[in-house]
Amino acid sequence: MDVKREHRPGPAAALPPAWSRGWFKLSAITACCIWDLAQPAIGAHPAGYLANFTQTHAIIETSRMQCLTLTLYLADTAEQHRQGLMFIERMDEFEGMLFRYHQSVFINMWMKNTYLPLDMLFIREDGTVSGVAPDTKPLSTDRISSSEPVSYVLEVNAGLTAAWGIGAGSRLLVID
C-alpha cells in the first residue's frame, strides 16, 4: 500500500515540551508545518528489527523553504548505533533513523548488512545539515564520513534529499 503525504505550510500548533529543552531553534516556516504530524505511516519492514527503538517525529526545513514531516527511529545507545538499519528491507518514503551522539564528533558510518540505499545527512548540534552522503551503496563496508564534528546522523531512503532539496544549510527539528 502506497501512502502519499502532502507537505505544505499550515497553522502553527502549540509548542511541544522539547522546545523548552532548547533542542533546535524554531523558524516561522517550521512552525507552520507542525500541524502535519498526524500523517499515517506503513512502517519499516521487517519491523521486529526495530522493536527496541523509540519512534518520534521531526521536521526538515529544506533549502527550498519547504517542510517535510518525518517519522524517525532514534538510535541513542552504542548497541543501537551498531545495529542501525541493518536487515531492514523497506521503509516509507518519509521514514528514517536518527543517530544521536552525546557530543559533536567526527562520524564514520558504513552500510554493512544494510539492504536499502540511503542518503546520510550529517547534522550539527544546532540542527543544521553540514553535508549529505547521497545514495550510499547497500552492503558496503566503505567508510562514509562527516567532514566536521556532528551531533546527529539522519538516514533516509536514497533520493529523498535530491527530490526535496535537502542539503547543507537545511535544518532538522526533532519535536517529540
LUMKE-223903 format. One record per residue: x, y, z of N, C-alpha, C in turn; residue in one letter. Coordinates in steps of 0.05 Angstrom, whole numbers, padded with zeros to 5 digits, always signed. Example, Ala and Ser with C-alpha at 12.3 -4.5 7.8 and 13.67 -1.06 7.14 Angstrom:
// LUMKE-223903
+00264-00114+00156+00246-00090+00156+00264-00066+00156a;+00257-00045+00142+00273-00021+00143+00258+00001+00157s;
// end
This chain:
// LUMKE-223903
+00017-00024+00000+00000+00000+00000+00018+00025+00000m;+00013+00043-00018+00029+00067-00021+00015+00090-00007d;+00028+00102+00012+00016+00125+00025+00030+00150+00015v;+00015+00169+00005+00027+00194-00005+00020+00216+00015k;+00040+00231+00023+00034+00253+00042+00038+00279+00027r;+00021+00297+00034+00024+00324+00023+00037+00342+00044e;+00057+00356+00038+00071+00373+00057+00068+00402+00048h;+00054+00417+00064+00050+00445+00058+00047+00460+00084r;+00054+00486+00084+00051+00501+00109+00022+00502+00118p;+00018+00502+00144-00008+00503+00156-00007+00519+00182g;-00029+00519+00197-00029+00535+00221-00010+00525+00242p;+00003+00543+00256+00021+00535+00277+00006+00523+00301a;+00018+00503+00314+00007+00490+00337+00022+00499+00362a;+00012+00491+00385+00026+00497+00410+00053+00484+00410a;+00073+00497+00422+00100+00486+00422+00102+00462+00441l;+00113+00440+00432+00116+00416+00449+00138+00420+00470p;+00139+00403+00491+00158+00406+00513+00187+00406+00503p;+00193+00392+00482+00221+00390+00472+00233+00418+00468a;+00217+00438+00461+00227+00464+00455+00239+00477+00480w;+00228+00471+00504+00238+00483+00528+00266+00472+00534s;+00273+00449+00523+00300+00438+00527+00320+00450+00508r;+00311+00467+00489+00328+00481+00471+00341+00464+00450g;+00328+00444+00440+00340+00426+00420+00348+00441+00396w;+00330+00455+00383+00336+00470+00359+00318+00494+00358f;+00328+00515+00344+00312+00539+00341+00289+00534+00322k;+00268+00549+00327+00244+00547+00310+00242+00571+00292l;+00239+00566+00266+00235+00588+00248+00205+00590+00241s;+00197+00612+00230+00169+00616+00224+00158+00594+00205a;+00174+00587+00185+00164+00567+00165+00162+00539+00178i;+00180+00533+00196+00179+00507+00210+00154+00506+00228t;+00148+00528+00242+00125+00529+00259+00099+00524+00243a;+00099+00532+00219+00075+00528+00202+00071+00499+00194c;+00091+00483+00198+00090+00455+00189+00083+00435+00211c;+00082+00444+00236+00077+00426+00258+00050+00412+00256i;+00031+00424+00244+00004+00413+00242+00004+00387+00227w;+00024+00381+00210+00024+00359+00192+00033+00332+00204d;+00037+00331+00231+00049+00308+00243+00031+00283+00244l;+00006+00285+00241-00012+00263+00245-00015+00245+00220a;+00003+00247+00201+00001+00231+00177+00006+00202+00183q;-00009+00183+00171-00005+00155+00176+00021+00145+00162p;+00033+00124+00173+00057+00112+00162+00054+00082+00162a;+00064+00069+00141+00064+00040+00140+00085+00028+00158i;+00109+00038+00158+00130+00029+00175+00151+00012+00162g;+00174+00011+00175+00196-00004+00165+00190-00034+00166a;+00201-00049+00148+00196-00077+00147+00223-00092+00144h;+00228-00113+00158+00212-00124+00180+00214-00108+00205p;+00192-00100+00216+00190-00082+00239+00203-00093+00264a;+00203-00119+00267+00214-00132+00291+00243-00124+00297g;+00258-00118+00276+00286-00110+00279+00289-00083+00293y;+00268-00067+00293+00268-00040+00305+00251-00038+00330l;+00243-00060+00341+00225-00060+00364+00237-00045+00388a;+00263-00045+00391+00276-00032+00415+00283-00003+00410n;+00274+00008+00388+00280+00036+00382+00255+00053+00387f;+00260+00076+00399+00238+00096+00404+00232+00109+00377t;+00206+00114+00372+00198+00128+00348+00190+00157+00356q;+00196+00175+00338+00188+00203+00342+00182+00216+00315t;+00175+00241+00316+00170+00256+00291+00190+00279+00290h;+00196+00288+00266+00214+00310+00263+00206+00325+00238a;+00216+00349+00235+00211+00365+00212+00238+00373+00200i;+00240+00371+00174+00264+00381+00159+00255+00406+00144i;+00268+00428+00148+00264+00452+00133+00285+00452+00110e;+00276+00450+00086+00293+00447+00063+00304+00474+00053t;+00324+00472+00035+00335+00496+00023+00315+00510+00005s;+00294+00496-00003+00273+00507-00019+00251+00519-00002r;+00256+00522+00024+00237+00533+00043+00211+00516+00044m;+00214+00490+00042+00192+00472+00046+00197+00456+00072q;+00176+00445+00083+00178+00429+00107+00170+00401+00101c;+00185+00381+00111+00177+00353+00109+00175+00342+00137l;+00153+00328+00142+00150+00314+00167+00160+00286+00164t;+00178+00277+00182+00190+00251+00181+00182+00235+00206l;+00179+00209+00203+00177+00191+00225+00204+00178+00228t;+00215+00180+00252+00243+00171+00257+00245+00151+00279l;+00263+00132+00275+00271+00114+00297+00296+00127+00309y;+00298+00128+00335+00320+00141+00349+00341+00120+00357l;+00366+00124+00348+00388+00107+00356+00405+00123+00376a;+00402+00116+00402+00415+00131+00423+00438+00116+00437d;+00435+00090+00438+00456+00074+00452+00477+00064+00433t;+00499+00055+00444+00521+00043+00427+00510+00019+00412a;+00494+00003+00425+00482-00021+00412+00464-00013+00389e;+00447+00007+00393+00430+00017+00372+00446+00030+00349q;+00468+00044+00356+00486+00055+00335+00497+00033+00318h;+00506+00011+00331+00517-00012+00315+00496-00025+00297r;+00471-00028+00307+00450-00041+00292+00440-00024+00269q;+00434+00001+00275+00423+00019+00255+00400+00007+00239g;+00401+00010+00213+00380-00001+00195+00388-00028+00182l;+00407-00042+00195+00415-00068+00184+00390-00086+00182m;+00389-00101+00160+00369-00121+00155+00341-00110+00149f;+00338-00084+00148+00312-00072+00141+00309-00073+00111i;+00287-00083+00101+00283-00088+00072+00268-00064+00059e;+00253-00049+00074+00239-00026+00062+00231-00006+00084r;+00229+00019+00076+00219+00040+00094+00200+00057+00078m;+00182+00070+00092+00165+00090+00080+00182+00113+00068d;+00170+00128+00050+00184+00150+00037+00194+00170+00058e;+00178+00176+00078+00185+00197+00098+00192+00184+00125f;+00207+00162+00124+00215+00148+00148+00245+00147+00148e;+00257+00145+00172+00286+00143+00173+00295+00137+00202g;+00322+00139+00205+00334+00134+00232+00352+00158+00238m;+00350+00167+00263+00366+00189+00273+00385+00178+00294l;+00411+00179+00287+00432+00172+00306+00439+00196+00322f;+00437+00194+00349+00443+00217+00366+00468+00211+00382r;+00486+00230+00384+00511+00227+00398+00512+00248+00421y;+00526+00241+00443+00526+00257+00467+00542+00283+00463h;+00560+00283+00443+00575+00307+00437+00582+00307+00407q;+00590+00330+00397+00597+00332+00369+00624+00318+00365s;+00624+00299+00345+00648+00284+00339+00649+00279+00309v;+00672+00272+00298+00674+00263+00271+00661+00235+00270f;+00644+00230+00251+00629+00205+00249+00638+00189+00224i;+00641+00163+00228+00645+00145+00206+00623+00124+00207n;+00609+00121+00184+00587+00102+00181+00595+00082+00160m;+00579+00060+00158+00582+00041+00136+00555+00029+00131w;+00553+00012+00110+00528+00001+00102+00527-00030+00105m;+00544-00041+00122+00545-00069+00126+00518-00080+00134k;+00509-00101+00121+00483-00113+00126+00459-00094+00123n;+00463-00073+00109+00441-00054+00104+00432-00057+00075t;+00408-00066+00071+00398-00073+00045+00388-00050+00028y;+00381-00028+00041+00370-00004+00027+00391+00016+00020l;+00391+00027-00004+00408+00050-00009+00397+00074+00007p;+00415+00089+00020+00407+00110+00038+00420+00136+00030l;+00408+00159+00038+00421+00185+00039+00427+00189+00069d;+00452+00197+00075+00460+00202+00102+00464+00232+00105m;+00451+00244+00124+00454+00273+00130+00470+00276+00155l;+00492+00291+00154+00508+00297+00177+00499+00324+00188f;+00491+00324+00214+00477+00347+00225+00492+00357+00250i;+00496+00384+00250+00509+00397+00272+00491+00398+00297r;+00502+00406+00319+00488+00407+00344+00464+00426+00343e;+00466+00447+00327+00444+00467+00324+00422+00458+00305d;+00425+00434+00293+00404+00424+00275+00409+00429+00246g;+00430+00444+00239+00435+00450+00210+00451+00427+00198t;+00444+00421+00173+00457+00400+00159+00484+00410+00149v;+00505+00395+00156+00532+00404+00146+00539+00390+00120s;+00527+00367+00115+00533+00353+00090+00516+00329+00086g;+00515+00319+00062+00498+00295+00055+00516+00276+00039v;+00514+00250+00047+00526+00228+00031+00502+00216+00017a;+00498+00222-00009+00474+00212-00023+00478+00184-00034p;+00456+00169-00035+00455+00144-00049+00478+00125-00042d;+00480+00119-00016+00501+00102-00006+00497+00073-00016t;+00518+00059-00020+00517+00032-00032+00510+00011-00011k;+00488-00004-00015+00480-00025+00004+00502-00046+00007p;+00504-00056+00032+00521-00078+00039+00551-00071+00038l;+00558-00047+00034+00586-00038+00031+00598-00034+00059s;+00624-00040+00062+00638-00033+00086+00656-00009+00082t;+00653+00006+00060+00667+00031+00056+00659+00051+00076d;+00678+00067+00086+00672+00088+00105+00657+00111+00092r;+00637+00121+00106+00622+00145+00099+00626+00164+00122i;+00640+00186+00118+00650+00202+00140+00638+00231+00139s;+00635+00242+00162+00627+00271+00164+00652+00287+00159s;+00648+00311+00148+00671+00329+00142+00678+00347+00165s;+00662+00346+00186+00666+00362+00210+00653+00347+00234e;+00659+00355+00258+00645+00343+00281+00615+00348+00279p;+00598+00328+00284+00569+00330+00283+00557+00316+00307v;+00533+00323+00314+00519+00310+00336+00498+00290+00328s;+00491+00290+00302+00469+00273+00292+00476+00263+00263y;+00466+00239+00257+00466+00229+00230+00438+00220+00225v;+00426+00229+00203+00399+00221+00195+00401+00204+00170l;+00391+00180+00171+00390+00162+00148+00361+00161+00138e;+00358+00167+00112+00332+00166+00098+00336+00151+00072v;+00314+00144+00059+00316+00130+00034+00331+00146+00013n;+00348+00132-00003+00363+00146-00023+00345+00161-00042a;+00353+00185-00050+00338+00201-00068+00321+00222-00055g;+00315+00219-00029+00298+00238-00015+00311+00266-00014l;+00337+00267-00009+00350+00293-00007+00350+00308-00033t;+00355+00293-00055+00355+00306-00081+00326+00315-00089a;+00307+00298-00084+00279+00304-00092+00268+00328-00078a;+00276+00332-00053+00264+00354-00037+00283+00377-00032w;+00307+00376-00044+00326+00399-00040+00337+00400-00012g;+00343+00377+00000+00354+00376+00027+00385+00375+00024i;+00399+00393+00036+00428+00394+00034+00439+00411+00055g;+00465+00419+00052+00478+00436+00071+00461+00461+00075a;+00457+00468+00101+00440+00491+00108+00411+00484+00114g;+00402+00461+00105+00375+00452+00113+00375+00448+00143s;+00352+00447+00156+00351+00445+00185+00333+00423+00194r;+00341+00409+00215+00326+00388+00228+00315+00398+00254l;+00289+00392+00259+00277+00399+00284+00263+00373+00294l;+00273+00362+00316+00261+00339+00329+00240+00351+00348v;+00215+00341+00346+00194+00354+00362+00180+00337+00382i;+00183+00310+00381+00171+00294+00403+00193+00282+00419d;
// end
